[in-house]
Amino acid sequence: MQHRASLTKHENELSRALRQRVQSAESVQDVQQAFALFLKDMLARATGHELVLEEGDVRVDPAAPEGYVLGPGIAANPDYARFLVGSDLPEILRRQAEDAVNRINHLKRNTVKAEAKLFPRPDRKY
């Protein structure tokens, strides 16, 4: 029987901050950055050393079945790939990506209000 590491303790410590960042995000870019920071913190706690993410290493994708896509910087790196196979990290990321996907969909539906907040003008109602 293969040993599976549980990262649920780290998820519980970091999920509140992720939820707050996602809920206060005013753009899709903010949501992407919040999710990337969550993954970075999760892997840093799991491995014990700092993770450097490149552009495209992690992305929230509403069209993906899990709600997120990992790039080759994480999926192909043997230090991190072992957590994708030997732990509950994929399930944690899927759970946490649900809120991020919902926020992205909300922001895409309400672009006028989001733009009004980011770029206020006196002639706008919002």
C-alpha positions in Angstrom: 0.0 0.0 0.0 1.4 3.4 -1.0 1.8 6.1 1.6 -0.2 9.2 0.8 0.8 12.5 2.5 -2.0 14.7 3.7 -1.8 18.4 3.2 -5.2 19.1 4.7 -3.6 20.8 7.7 -1.9 23.3 5.4 -5.1 23.8 3.4 -7.0 24.7 6.5 -4.4 27.2 7.5 -4.3 28.9 4.0 -7.9 28.5 2.7 -9.3 31.5 4.6 -6.7 33.9 3.1 -7.4 32.5 -0.4 -11.1 32.9 0.0 -10.7 36.5 1.2 -8.4 37.3 -1.8 -10.7 35.7 -4.3 -13.8 37.4 -2.9 -12.1 40.8 -3.0 -10.6 40.3 -6.4 -11.7 42.9 -8.9 -10.3 41.2 -12.0 -9.6 37.8 -13.4 -5.8 38.5 -13.0 -6.4 39.1 -9.3 -8.1 35.7 -9.0 -5.2 34.0 -10.9 -2.6 35.6 -8.6 -4.5 34.6 -5.5 -4.7 31.0 -6.6 -1.1 30.9 -7.6 -0.1 32.3 -4.2 -2.1 29.6 -2.5 -0.4 26.9 -4.5 3.0 28.4 -3.9 2.3 28.5 -0.1 1.0 25.0 -0.1 4.1 23.6 -1.8 6.5 25.7 0.2 5.0 24.3 3.4 5.0 20.7 2.1 8.6 20.8 0.8 10.1 23.1 3.4 11.6 25.5 0.8 10.4 28.4 -1.2 8.8 27.8 -4.6 9.3 30.1 -7.5 6.4 30.1 -10.0 6.9 31.2 -13.6 4.1 32.7 -15.7 1.7 29.9 -16.7 2.8 27.4 -14.0 -0.7 27.5 -12.5 -3.9 28.9 -14.0 -7.5 28.8 -12.9 -9.5 27.6 -16.0 -13.3 27.4 -15.8 -13.2 25.1 -18.9 -10.9 22.5 -17.3 -12.5 19.6 -15.5 -10.6 20.3 -12.2 -11.0 24.1 -12.5 -7.2 24.6 -12.8 -4.3 23.8 -15.1 -0.7 23.2 -13.9 2.1 24.1 -16.3 5.3 22.2 -16.9 7.1 24.1 -14.2 5.2 22.2 -11.6 3.9 19.1 -13.3 7.3 18.2 -14.8 9.4 19.1 -11.7 10.1 15.9 -9.8 10.2 17.7 -6.4 6.6 18.9 -6.9 5.2 16.1 -9.1 5.5 13.6 -6.3 2.9 15.7 -4.3 0.6 15.5 -7.3 0.7 11.7 -7.1 1.5 10.8 -3.5 -0.7 13.3 -1.6 -4.2 14.8 -1.5 -2.9 18.0 -3.2 -5.0 17.5 -6.5 -8.2 17.2 -4.4 -7.3 20.3 -2.4 -6.6 22.3 -5.5 -9.8 21.2 -7.1 -11.8 22.2 -4.0 -10.1 25.6 -3.7 -10.4 26.2 -7.5 -14.2 26.0 -7.2 -14.5 29.4 -5.5 -11.9 30.9 -7.9 -13.8 29.6 -11.0 -17.1 31.0 -9.6 -15.5 34.4 -9.1 -14.0 34.4 -12.6 -17.4 33.6 -14.1 -19.0 36.3 -12.0 -16.4 38.9 -13.1 -16.9 37.9 -16.7 -20.7 38.3 -16.4 -20.4 41.7 -14.7 -17.6 43.4 -16.6 -19.3 46.8 -16.7 -19.4 47.0 -12.9 -15.9 45.7 -12.5 -14.6 48.2 -15.0 -16.5 51.0 -13.2 -14.8 50.1 -10.0 -11.3 50.0 -11.6 -11.8 53.0 -13.8 -14.3 55.4 -12.2 -15.8 58.1 -14.3 -18.2 60.8 -13.2 -20.7 60.0 -16.0 -21.2 56.4 -15.0 -24.1 55.2 -12.8 -22.2 52.6 -10.8 
